[in-house]
């Protein structure tokens, strides 16, 4: 393998290391002086590198001659990838605990209504972002990469508010529908349904005119099979439906609509999120999201004639613990860890790791809430997980 031309003085010792340092350096100096005095500059590279090419196999260790890809001292690149995998696995665990935490709130005496739960959790998440904002405020300003759509600061701020509002609306639709759906279906079942968003997102891309990978069609088939299995389990638990029919419960429909709204959120975030500071955009989105939850809670309050949205707010300490955890862990920390993890892990691998969320949900639900997942639900959930994995394979070039 012929060595490449040295780019600077620091790289030359790599070509002249070993027991032939002096001979190689002399060959290099002789070749340089010969090429400098020659009038034919078209053969400069050959004149310089032919003496080195003959001895190149003696200068590089055998494992370096046959290796490829970036190398870092002490395996730094491999360590970075491993750290990213671990961070994303922690994110999947945190997301998997979200539905369990919310079901834990509903399991307390006199639980809050879905609107009150969402409002309290939303403002808690805003408070959890305060330390990150303060930390960034005291950090030196990082130069931003120039883009072809660079605008003035005022226009950029206006765009930030518009994007944050749009993302808040889609996030509101997703979480609000899932929160209401959790009143009717177990947390593990809801997690399997929301995992369908991995298949729905490519569908939205197709509607927008993007070309889909062939694996997406196969993933949709697996997802449909999983959906049928989950629906059959719902029918077997119902006294009103025949076992052979295909119906969805009210909680199932709400959760599916929430998954569609979440898919739209992911699609729009991928399209516009990279143009803005992550912490600023997410913090502003959470403020608007909490405001939307507040409007929902107030409308329901006046619609019901001033009925208390949470009768047991002062008697259930455990409900407050569940709420605070849902805002801090899955709501705030998971966002930051996911951003750090995906900085070193491809989006395909990231989606596969995050697809483990329903598995952790089922584990937590069994251990903490005593919720049992039937064999049919496990099989349907596995098909949806398989659909999520297949949908992500081959999406990156």
C-alpha positions, 0 to 999 in steps of 0.5 A: 500500500503506497503512503499518501503525500504528507500534509504537514510535518506532524504526519511525516514521522508516520511514514519514516518510523521503524528501523529504516528512518534514516534511509527513508528520509534520505530517499525523500530528501533526494527525491525532493531535490531532484524534482525541484531541479527538474523542469518537468513538474508533471512527474513531481509526485512520481519522483517523490513517492517512488522511493518511498513506495518500495519501503512502505510495507516496512514502515507501517505495522501490519494491522495498520496496513490492512485497517480502514476507517477513522482511528483515534488513540485509545479507541476514543471513537469506539468509546464515543459510540458506546456512550451514545448507545448507552444514552439512547438505551437510558432514553428508551427506559425513561420513555418506557416509564412515562405511561407507567408513571401516568397510570400510577397517578390515575391509580391513586384515590380521587385522581386528576382529570386528564386535562389537569394532569397534563397541565400540571405536568406541562408546567413542571417540565417548563420548570425542569428546563430552567437549569439548562437555560441558565447553564447555556446563558453562562456558556460562551456563544458558539458560532453557528454554521452559515446556511443558505436561508440566513435571515436577520435576528428578528426574522429568526426569532419570529421563525422560532416562535412559529416553529415552537407553536406548531410543534407544541400543537402537534405535541399537545395532540399526541400527549393529550390523546394518549393521556386520555387513552390511558384512562381506558387501556393499560400502559403497555398496550398504549405503548405498543399502539404509540410505537406505530408512529415509527411506521406512520412517519414514513407515510407522512413523508410519502404524502409530502412527495419523498421517496420511501424505502422498500422496507417501509411497505414490509413494515406496514404489513407487520404493523397491521398484523400486530394491530389485528392481534391487539384488536383481537385481544380487545375483543376477547376481553369484551363481552359485547364483541364477538371474538372474530370481529375486528374492532378498536376500543375508545382508548385504542382509537385515542392512542392511535390518533395520538400516535399519528399526531406524534408522527407529525411532530417528529416529521416537522421537527426533522424538517425545521428543528436543525435551524434553531438552538435545541434547548431554546426551541424545546423550552419555548415549545414546552411553554406553549405546550403547557399553555395549551394544556392550561386552556384545555383545563380551563375550558373543561372546568367551565364546561363542567360548571366549575367541577374540581379537576383534581379532588385528591390533590392534597391527599395523594403525595405519591401522585405528585411524585409520579407527576414530577418524575414524569416531567423531569425524567421522560419530559426533560432529561430524556430530551437532553440525553437523546440529543447527546446520544444521537450526536454519535449514533446514526438515526437508524440505530437510534430508532431501533434502540428507542423502539425498545420503549414498549418492552420497558413499559411492559416490565415497569407496568408488571413490577410497579402496577401489577398490570398483566400483558397477555400472550396475544398482546405480547405477540401483537406488540412484538409484531409492531416492534418488528415493524419499527425495526424494519421501517428504520433499516435502510433509511440512511444512505 
